[in-house]
């Protein structure tokens, strides 16, 4: 008898969860809204290039100031 009650409880919970996900959940909408527009690898490559360029400019600055003086 307890096994039957447990199965009915699990089945009811499963049905309610499935019904919520299919009909009222905004999961699909949220996934589409926050989906990356480009590859993550492309973004990291661009970020790395910008950081490298900034470090290069910071490295050059003391030499430029020394030559200008």
Buried (B, 14 or more C-beta within 10 A) or exposed (E): EEEEEEEEEEEEEEEEEEEEEEEEEEEEEEEEEEEEEEEEEEEEEEEEEEEEEEEEEEEEEEEEEEEEE
